[in-house]
Amino acid sequence: MAKSKSTAFFCKECGYESSKWLGQCPACKEWNTMVEAPLVKKESSGRAALSGISGVSGNLRMTRPVKLEEVSLNDQDRISTGYKELDRVLGSGIVAGSLVLVGGDPGIGKSTLLLQVCRNLARDGHRVLYISGEESLKQIKMRASRIGEISGELYFLCETNLDTIGECIRENKPEIVIIDSIQTMFCESGNSAPGSMSQVRESTNVLMQIAKGLGIAIFIVGHVTKEGVVAGPRMLEHMVDTVLYFEGERNASYRILRGVKNRFGSTNEIGVFEMAEHGLVEVPNPSEYLLSGRPEEASGAVVACSIEGTRPILLEVQALVTQTNFGMPRRTAAGTDYNRVNLLMAVLEKRCRYEMSRYDAYINIAGGVKMNEPALDLAIVLALVSSMKDRAVNPKTIIFGEVGLSGEVRAVSMAEQRVNEAIKLGFESCILPKVNLDKLKKYSEITLYGVSNVREAIALI
């Protein structure tokens, strides 16, 4: 009798399972994504993973179909984290029974942020359990001493065995659980090492069953790869309800929390934090923060306005154009799409007769913020021309608009909110698409210049 295989091949992108290696995944059609991993015993998954947890019967969900009128919603279904920036990204608070994945580079502040959230929740009377598989209790206490006094029902556990963690959750019955991190957790029934693809997938499945079965909100910290995505199978992001990424340079003080998936709110919102001596601090006005310290009369620097969700954010676009010493000019883009910059330079060369092929070009979004909204096109174009001509743009001017391949300036959404934000910060003039100008004639606090193509915009600087 043939012996059953103990390993199988899994797709890193979608989790498709195969008994043999395949060059292309049949499910997601990606190439070279199949990796070998040990099989997990069947009894460790699904309802069996929840055996011994009180309050969970054989049926995790109601088997009787109901109408939507029978489902009640109220404000108490959301729990405030104590940070408006985080609540904004989550969709106005934490939802009971949700599974939230938080990813980010090492040392970016994921554990610090979640520990501060735990402090706020415990102070407001919620029962919180913080489970760490990476730090000892002494290390957690040292971290906690930097963020301030902790009071209330906040409990800590250093454990990596999910069977033990499940028993602890059953005994303590917390409202919110923090898992730091998913790559250190393991199920005893699995015969692979912690952090492997099968263990990460199985551990997430067990936590998902606990969250949905007991109505507990669980935050999972995930390590990221060098490409910036959460380590492990891609299906990990599909299993959870919300995926948050903590971005920013380790050498800079700011941090941006961005939602890339959210079943309970918008995925376009961002939260801005600053790393201070006593932990992370909210930045309620990111525009003022990102524009602080900018040069007044420097060429190649213009102020643009981007929309993230419902929030307008003013930022500085910097360009440096210098004559190249090589046959192929160099192009660099930091904070925006590199290919988009090349496209805009081609528009300048073809439509405006600027010989951009003779110049090196460097584009930077000051503050390290990453923005790819098309409304930044016009600001990038004018920054390039300003640097090329060594002519400074009025520092009290704000610029936004999408640029097409024919050199036309196209309309952008939420123009009124962008102009309002500029008025609040004291800007005196605005260069914007002419199509948006008709709806903004009521503003007398700021001078509006509507342009229909790139040449008209260049003539204004």
C-alpha positions in Angstrom: 0.0 0.0 0.0 1.4 3.4 -1.0 2.3 5.7 1.8 0.4 9.0 1.9 2.4 12.1 1.2 3.2 14.5 4.1 3.8 17.5 2.0 2.1 19.4 -0.8 2.6 22.5 -3.0 0.9 25.7 -2.2 0.6 28.9 -4.2 2.0 31.9 -2.3 -0.5 34.3 -4.0 -3.8 32.6 -3.6 -3.2 29.5 -1.5 -4.1 26.9 -4.2 -3.0 23.4 -3.1 -1.5 20.8 -5.5 0.0 17.4 -4.9 2.8 18.2 -7.4 4.8 21.3 -8.4 3.4 23.5 -11.2 5.1 26.3 -13.1 1.8 28.3 -13.3 -0.9 28.4 -10.6 -4.2 27.2 -12.2 -6.2 29.4 -9.9 -4.5 32.9 -10.1 -2.4 32.3 -13.2 0.8 33.5 -11.5 4.1 32.0 -12.5 6.7 30.4 -10.1 4.6 30.8 -7.0 4.3 27.2 -5.9 6.3 26.2 -2.8 6.4 23.0 -0.9 5.1 22.9 2.7 4.0 20.2 5.1 0.3 19.2 5.1 -1.8 20.2 8.2 -3.9 17.5 9.7 -7.6 17.9 8.9 -8.7 17.8 12.5 -6.8 20.9 13.4 -8.9 23.2 11.2 -12.4 24.5 11.3 -14.6 23.7 14.3 -12.1 21.3 15.7 -9.7 24.2 16.3 -12.3 25.7 18.6 -12.9 22.6 20.7 -12.7 23.5 24.4 -13.6 27.2 24.0 -16.8 27.9 25.9 -19.7 29.6 24.2 -19.0 28.0 20.8 -21.3 25.3 19.7 -21.0 23.0 16.7 -22.7 25.8 14.6 -20.7 29.0 14.7 -23.4 31.0 13.0 -27.2 31.0 13.1 -28.6 28.3 10.8 -31.9 30.0 10.5 -32.1 32.5 7.6 -33.2 36.0 8.6 -34.3 39.2 6.9 -32.2 42.4 7.0 -35.0 44.1 9.0 -34.3 41.6 11.8 -30.6 42.7 12.0 -30.1 45.7 14.4 -27.3 48.1 14.1 -26.3 50.8 16.7 -23.4 53.0 17.6 -22.3 50.5 20.3 -21.2 48.1 17.6 -18.1 50.3 17.2 -15.5 50.7 19.9 -13.4 53.8 19.8 -9.6 53.3 19.9 -8.9 56.7 21.5 -7.2 57.9 18.4 -9.3 59.7 15.8 -6.8 59.0 13.1 -7.0 55.2 13.7 -10.8 55.3 14.0 -10.9 57.1 10.6 -9.0 54.4 8.9 -10.9 51.6 10.6 -14.3 53.2 9.6 -15.2 55.0 12.9 -14.0 52.3 15.3 -13.3 48.7 16.1 -16.1 46.2 15.1 -16.7 43.3 17.5 -15.8 40.0 15.9 -13.5 41.6 13.3 -10.1 40.3 12.4 -7.6 43.1 11.6 -4.1 42.6 10.1 -1.5 45.3 10.7 1.6 45.2 8.6 4.7 47.4 8.3 8.5 47.4 8.2 10.5 46.4 11.3 10.8 49.2 13.9 8.1 51.3 12.2 5.9 51.4 15.3 3.3 48.7 14.9 3.7 47.3 18.5 3.9 50.8 20.0 0.7 51.9 18.3 -1.2 48.8 19.4 0.1 49.0 22.9 -1.1 52.6 23.1 -4.5 51.5 21.7 -4.7 48.9 24.4 -3.9 51.5 27.1 -6.8 53.7 25.8 -9.2 50.8 25.6 -8.4 49.6 29.1 -8.8 53.2 30.4 -12.2 53.3 28.9 -13.3 50.2 30.7 -12.8 47.5 28.0 -11.1 44.2 28.8 -8.0 43.7 26.6 -5.6 40.9 26.2 -2.1 41.5 24.6 -0.4 38.4 23.5 3.3 38.6 22.4 5.3 35.9 20.8 8.4 38.1 20.3 8.9 40.0 23.5 9.1 39.0 27.2 7.0 40.6 29.9 10.0 42.7 31.0 10.5 44.0 27.4 6.8 44.9 27.2 6.9 46.7 30.6 9.9 48.7 29.4 8.0 49.7 26.3 4.9 50.5 28.3 6.9 52.7 30.7 7.7 55.0 27.7 4.1 55.6 26.7 2.7 56.5 30.1 0.7 55.0 32.9 -1.4 51.9 32.2 -4.5 51.2 34.2 -7.7 49.1 33.9 -8.2 45.5 32.7 -5.2 45.1 30.4 -3.6 41.7 30.6 -0.4 40.4 29.0 0.6 37.0 27.9 3.8 35.7 26.3 2.9 32.6 24.4 3.1 31.1 20.9 1.0 28.0 21.2 -2.5 28.7 19.9 -4.1 25.9 21.9 -2.9 27.6 25.1 -3.9 31.0 23.8 -7.4 29.7 23.0 -7.8 28.4 26.6 -6.6 31.8 27.9 -9.1 33.6 25.8 -11.8 31.3 27.1 -10.9 32.0 30.7 -10.4 35.8 30.5 -13.2 36.6 27.9 -11.6 39.8 26.6 -13.3 42.2 24.2 -10.1 42.9 22.2 -7.1 40.7 21.6 -3.7 41.7 20.1 -1.5 39.0 18.5 2.1 40.1 18.0 2.9 38.5 15.6 1.2 35.9 13.5 4.6 34.6 12.2 5.5 33.4 15.7 2.2 31.5 16.4 1.8 27.8 15.7 -0.7 25.0 16.1 0.5 21.7 17.7 -1.3 19.6 15.1 0.8 21.2 12.3 4.1 19.5 11.7 5.9 22.5 10.2 7.9 25.3 11.9 6.3 28.6 13.1 6.3 31.2 10.3 6.0 28.7 7.5 3.2 29.1 5.0 1.0 26.3 6.3 1.4 27.5 9.9 0.6 31.1 9.1 -2.5 30.1 7.1 -3.7 27.6 9.8 -3.0 30.0 12.7 -5.0 32.8 10.9 -7.8 30.4 10.3 -8.0 29.4 14.0 -8.0 33.1 15.1 -10.7 33.9 12.5 -12.9 31.1 14.0 -12.3 32.5 17.5 -13.1 36.1 16.5 -16.3 35.2 14.6 -17.4 32.5 17.1 -16.9 34.6 20.3 -17.4 38.1 18.9 -13.9 39.2 19.9 -12.0 41.8 17.9 -8.5 40.5 17.1 -5.6 42.5 15.8 -2.8 40.5 14.1 0.6 42.0 13.6 2.3 40.7 10.4 5.9 40.9 9.2 6.5 42.2 5.7 8.8 41.0 3.0 11.4 43.1 1.1 8.6 43.9 -1.4 6.6 45.5 1.4 3.7 42.9 1.6 2.8 40.8 4.5 5.0 37.6 4.7 3.1 34.4 4.1 0.5 33.3 1.6 -1.4 36.1 -0.1 -4.6 34.5 0.9 -3.8 35.7 4.5 -5.1 39.2 3.4 -8.2 37.6 1.9 -9.1 35.8 5.2 -9.1 38.9 7.4 -11.7 41.7 7.5 -9.3 44.6 7.5 -5.7 45.1 6.3 -3.7 48.1 7.5 -0.2 49.1 6.5 2.0 51.3 8.6 4.3 53.3 6.3 7.1 55.8 6.7 10.8 56.1 6.8 12.5 54.9 10.0 14.7 58.0 10.0 11.7 60.3 9.8 9.3 61.1 12.6 6.0 60.8 10.7 4.1 57.6 10.1 1.2 57.0 7.8 -1.4 54.3 8.5 -3.2 53.3 5.3 -6.1 50.9 4.9 -5.8 48.6 1.8 -8.8 46.4 2.7 -11.8 47.2 4.9 -15.1 45.3 5.1 -16.5 47.9 7.5 -15.4 51.2 5.9 -13.6 53.0 3.2 -10.1 51.9 1.9 -9.1 55.4 0.9 -8.6 56.9 4.3 -5.2 57.4 5.9 -4.1 58.3 9.5 -1.0 60.4 10.2 1.1 59.9 13.3 4.4 61.3 14.6 6.9 59.3 16.5 7.7 61.3 19.6 9.7 60.5 22.8 6.7 59.0 24.6 5.3 57.0 21.6 3.1 57.9 18.6 1.2 61.1 18.6 -1.7 62.0 16.2 -1.2 64.7 13.6 -4.7 66.3 13.2 -3.6 68.7 10.4 -1.2 66.8 8.1 -1.1 69.6 5.5 0.4 72.1 8.0 2.8 69.5 9.1 4.0 68.4 5.7 4.5 72.0 4.5 6.5 73.1 7.5 10.1 74.2 6.8 9.7 74.5 3.0 11.8 77.1 1.2 10.1 80.3 0.1 12.0 81.3 -3.1 13.5 78.0 -4.3 12.9 76.9 -7.9 11.4 73.5 -8.6 9.2 73.6 -5.4 5.4 73.8 -5.7 2.5 73.1 -3.4 -0.1 70.5 -4.6 -3.3 69.1 -3.0 -4.1 65.4 -2.9 -7.3 63.7 -1.7 -7.1 60.7 0.6 -10.6 59.4 1.2 -12.5 62.5 2.3 -9.4 64.4 3.5 -7.6 67.0 1.4 -3.8 67.0 2.1 -1.5 69.8 0.9 2.0 68.7 0.2 5.2 70.0 -1.5 6.3 68.6 -4.8 10.0 69.1 -5.5 11.8 68.8 -8.8 15.5 69.1 -9.7 16.3 69.2 -13.4 20.0 69.3 -14.5 21.8 68.8 -17.8 22.9 65.2 -18.2 26.5 64.2 -18.8 25.5 60.8 -20.3 23.8 59.6 -23.4 20.8 58.4 -21.4 19.3 60.9 -18.9 18.6 59.7 -15.4 15.1 59.7 -13.9 14.2 59.3 -10.2 10.9 59.5 -8.5 10.4 59.3 -4.7 6.9 59.3 -3.3 5.1 59.1 -6.7 4.9 56.8 -9.7 8.1 56.7 -11.7 6.3 55.8 -14.9 3.9 58.7 -14.5 6.8 61.1 -14.2 8.3 59.7 -17.5 4.9 60.2 -19.2 4.6 63.8 -18.0 8.1 64.6 -19.2 7.2 63.1 -22.6 4.2 65.4 -22.7 6.4 68.4 -22.0 8.8 67.4 -24.8 6.1 66.7 -27.4 3.5 69.3 -26.7 5.6 72.2 -25.2 8.8 71.7 -27.1 11.0 71.3 -24.0 14.1 69.2 -24.7 13.7 67.0 -21.6 15.8 64.2 -23.1 18.9 66.3 -22.5 18.2 66.6 -18.8 18.3 64.5 -15.7 15.2 64.8 -13.6 14.6 64.1 -9.9 11.1 64.2 -8.4 10.4 64.1 -4.7 7.3 64.4 -2.5 8.6 66.2 0.6 8.0 64.4 3.9 8.3 61.0 2.4 4.6 60.7 1.7 3.6 58.4 -1.1 0.9 59.9 -3.4 -0.2 58.6 -6.8 -3.3 60.6 -7.4 -3.6 62.0 -11.0 -4.4 65.5 -9.5 -0.7 65.8 -8.8 0.2 65.8 -12.5 0.0 69.5 -13.1 2.1 70.2 -10.0 4.8 67.8 -11.2 4.9 69.4 -14.6 5.2 73.0 -13.2 7.8 71.9 -10.8 9.9 70.4 -13.6 9.6 73.6 -15.7 10.3 75.8 -12.7 13.5 73.9 -12.0 14.5 73.8 -15.6 14.1 77.5 -16.0 15.4 78.2 -12.5 12.3 80.3 -11.8 10.6 80.1 -8.5 6.8 79.7 -8.2 4.9 81.9 -5.8 5.0 80.1 -2.5 1.4 81.2 -1.8 0.1 79.4 -4.9 -1.5 75.9 -4.8 -1.6 73.7 -8.0 -3.7 70.7 -8.9 -5.0 69.1 -12.1 -4.7 65.9 -14.2 -2.7 66.1 -17.4 -3.6 64.1 -20.5 -1.3 62.9 -23.3 -2.5 65.7 -25.5 -1.3 68.3 -22.9 -4.8 69.1 -21.8 -5.6 69.7 -18.1 -8.5 67.6 -17.1 -11.0 68.0 -14.2 -10.4 66.5 -10.8 -12.9 65.4 -8.1 -13.6 67.3 -4.9 -12.1 70.6 -6.1 -14.1 72.6 -3.6 -12.6 70.7 -0.7 -9.1 71.3 -2.0 -9.7 75.1 -2.4 -11.2 75.2 1.1 -8.0 73.6 2.6 -5.8 76.1 0.7 -7.8 79.0 2.1 -7.5 77.6 5.7 -3.7 77.6 5.4 -3.5 81.1 3.9 -2.8 80.5 0.2 -3.6 83.4 -2.0 -3.9 81.9 -5.5 -4.7 78.6 -7.1 -4.0 77.1 -10.6 -6.6 74.5 -11.4 -8.5 72.9 -14.4 -10.7 75.3 -16.1 -13.6 72.8 -16.0 -13.6 73.0 -12.2 -13.6 76.8 -12.2 -17.4 77.3 -12.8 -18.3 75.7 -9.4 -15.8 77.7 -7.5 -16.6 81.3 -8.5 -18.1 82.0 -5.1 -14.7 82.1 -3.4 -13.3 85.6 -3.0 -10.6 84.8 -0.5 -8.4 83.3 -3.1 -7.5 84.1 -6.7 -8.4 81.2 -9.1 -6.7 80.6 -12.4 -8.4 78.1 -14.6 -6.3 76.5 -17.3 -7.3 74.1 -20.1 -3.8 73.0 -21.2 -0.2 72.8 -19.9 1.0 75.8 -21.9 -1.5 78.1 -20.2 -0.4 76.8 -16.8 3.3 77.3 -17.6 2.6 80.9 -18.7 1.3 81.7 -15.1 4.5 80.8 -13.3 
